[in-house]
Amino acid sequence: MIMLAQKSLPDEVKEPIEQLLRWFLGGALIVCLIWLLVASARFFMYWRGGEDRLTDATASVVLNVLGAAVASGCAGIATAILG
């Protein structure tokens, strides 16, 4: 097992990086929320209209939720590494 020595970052370096990560995560989640609303509206229109593209709309909603989960997980991992 390899052990690496690591010094913790000073607060004046760590806090701006964490703030930047929070801003990026917030922006990514807002984009995901907007796209979820658009994808859900498309899904509803295709479902009501009986169109054949219902699987495309379903995939769009599912991929949006997965993208939001990945973004949240990455921000948590980055914060744990900085901590």
Rosetta constraint file for C-alpha pairs under 8 A:
AtomPair CA 8 CA 82 HARMONIC 7.77 0.50
AtomPair CA 8 CA 83 HARMONIC 7.41 0.50
AtomPair CA 9 CA 13 HARMONIC 6.42 0.50
AtomPair CA 9 CA 14 HARMONIC 5.91 0.50
AtomPair CA 9 CA 82 HARMONIC 7.46 0.50
AtomPair CA 10 CA 14 HARMONIC 6.12 0.50
AtomPair CA 11 CA 15 HARMONIC 5.70 0.50
AtomPair CA 12 CA 16 HARMONIC 7.09 0.50
AtomPair CA 13 CA 17 HARMONIC 6.80 0.50
AtomPair CA 14 CA 18 HARMONIC 6.21 0.50
AtomPair CA 14 CA 82 HARMONIC 6.90 0.50
AtomPair CA 15 CA 19 HARMONIC 6.08 0.50
AtomPair CA 16 CA 20 HARMONIC 6.08 0.50
AtomPair CA 17 CA 21 HARMONIC 6.21 0.50
AtomPair CA 18 CA 22 HARMONIC 6.20 0.50
AtomPair CA 18 CA 79 HARMONIC 6.76 0.50
AtomPair CA 18 CA 82 HARMONIC 7.97 0.50
AtomPair CA 19 CA 23 HARMONIC 6.28 0.50
AtomPair CA 20 CA 24 HARMONIC 6.20 0.50
AtomPair CA 21 CA 25 HARMONIC 6.05 0.50
AtomPair CA 21 CA 75 HARMONIC 6.61 0.50
AtomPair CA 22 CA 26 HARMONIC 6.04 0.50
AtomPair CA 22 CA 75 HARMONIC 7.72 0.50
AtomPair CA 23 CA 27 HARMONIC 6.11 0.50
AtomPair CA 24 CA 28 HARMONIC 6.04 0.50
AtomPair CA 25 CA 29 HARMONIC 6.06 0.50
AtomPair CA 25 CA 71 HARMONIC 6.70 0.50
AtomPair CA 25 CA 72 HARMONIC 6.84 0.50
AtomPair CA 25 CA 75 HARMONIC 6.66 0.50
AtomPair CA 26 CA 30 HARMONIC 6.13 0.50
AtomPair CA 27 CA 31 HARMONIC 6.22 0.50
AtomPair CA 28 CA 32 HARMONIC 6.14 0.50
AtomPair CA 28 CA 68 HARMONIC 7.49 0.50
AtomPair CA 28 CA 71 HARMONIC 7.13 0.50
AtomPair CA 29 CA 33 HARMONIC 6.02 0.50
AtomPair CA 29 CA 68 HARMONIC 6.12 0.50
AtomPair CA 29 CA 71 HARMONIC 7.68 0.50
AtomPair CA 30 CA 34 HARMONIC 6.21 0.50
AtomPair CA 31 CA 35 HARMONIC 6.12 0.50
AtomPair CA 32 CA 36 HARMONIC 5.93 0.50
AtomPair CA 32 CA 64 HARMONIC 6.19 0.50
AtomPair CA 32 CA 65 HARMONIC 7.63 0.50
AtomPair CA 32 CA 67 HARMONIC 7.42 0.50
AtomPair CA 32 CA 68 HARMONIC 6.15 0.50
AtomPair CA 33 CA 37 HARMONIC 6.33 0.50
AtomPair CA 34 CA 38 HARMONIC 6.40 0.50
AtomPair CA 35 CA 39 HARMONIC 5.94 0.50
AtomPair CA 35 CA 64 HARMONIC 7.16 0.50
AtomPair CA 36 CA 40 HARMONIC 5.87 0.50
AtomPair CA 36 CA 61 HARMONIC 6.13 0.50
AtomPair CA 36 CA 64 HARMONIC 6.24 0.50
AtomPair CA 36 CA 65 HARMONIC 7.65 0.50
AtomPair CA 37 CA 41 HARMONIC 6.14 0.50
AtomPair CA 38 CA 42 HARMONIC 6.27 0.50
AtomPair CA 39 CA 43 HARMONIC 6.07 0.50
AtomPair CA 39 CA 57 HARMONIC 6.38 0.50
AtomPair CA 39 CA 60 HARMONIC 6.14 0.50
AtomPair CA 39 CA 61 HARMONIC 5.63 0.50
AtomPair CA 40 CA 44 HARMONIC 6.12 0.50
AtomPair CA 40 CA 57 HARMONIC 7.63 0.50
AtomPair CA 40 CA 61 HARMONIC 6.51 0.50
AtomPair CA 41 CA 45 HARMONIC 6.17 0.50
AtomPair CA 42 CA 46 HARMONIC 6.13 0.50
AtomPair CA 42 CA 57 HARMONIC 6.32 0.50
AtomPair CA 43 CA 47 HARMONIC 5.98 0.50
AtomPair CA 43 CA 54 HARMONIC 6.45 0.50
AtomPair CA 43 CA 57 HARMONIC 4.92 0.50
AtomPair CA 43 CA 58 HARMONIC 6.47 0.50
AtomPair CA 44 CA 48 HARMONIC 6.01 0.50
AtomPair CA 45 CA 49 HARMONIC 5.95 0.50
AtomPair CA 46 CA 50 HARMONIC 5.88 0.50
AtomPair CA 46 CA 51 HARMONIC 5.20 0.50
AtomPair CA 46 CA 52 HARMONIC 7.62 0.50
AtomPair CA 46 CA 53 HARMONIC 6.71 0.50
AtomPair CA 46 CA 54 HARMONIC 5.72 0.50
AtomPair CA 46 CA 57 HARMONIC 7.67 0.50
AtomPair CA 47 CA 51 HARMONIC 6.72 0.50
AtomPair CA 47 CA 54 HARMONIC 6.38 0.50
AtomPair CA 53 CA 57 HARMONIC 6.66 0.50
AtomPair CA 54 CA 58 HARMONIC 6.20 0.50
AtomPair CA 55 CA 59 HARMONIC 6.08 0.50
AtomPair CA 56 CA 60 HARMONIC 6.22 0.50
AtomPair CA 57 CA 61 HARMONIC 6.44 0.50
AtomPair CA 58 CA 62 HARMONIC 6.28 0.50
AtomPair CA 59 CA 63 HARMONIC 5.98 0.50
AtomPair CA 60 CA 64 HARMONIC 6.17 0.50
AtomPair CA 61 CA 65 HARMONIC 6.46 0.50
AtomPair CA 62 CA 66 HARMONIC 6.29 0.50
AtomPair CA 63 CA 67 HARMONIC 6.03 0.50
AtomPair CA 64 CA 68 HARMONIC 6.34 0.50
AtomPair CA 65 CA 69 HARMONIC 6.32 0.50
AtomPair CA 66 CA 70 HARMONIC 6.18 0.50
AtomPair CA 67 CA 71 HARMONIC 6.15 0.50
AtomPair CA 68 CA 72 HARMONIC 6.22 0.50
AtomPair CA 69 CA 73 HARMONIC 6.13 0.50
AtomPair CA 70 CA 74 HARMONIC 6.06 0.50
AtomPair CA 71 CA 75 HARMONIC 6.27 0.50
AtomPair CA 72 CA 76 HARMONIC 6.29 0.50
AtomPair CA 73 CA 77 HARMONIC 6.21 0.50
AtomPair CA 74 CA 78 HARMONIC 6.12 0.50
AtomPair CA 75 CA 79 HARMONIC 6.14 0.50
AtomPair CA 76 CA 80 HARMONIC 6.19 0.50
AtomPair CA 77 CA 81 HARMONIC 6.23 0.50
AtomPair CA 78 CA 82 HARMONIC 6.22 0.50
AtomPair CA 79 CA 83 HARMONIC 6.00 0.50
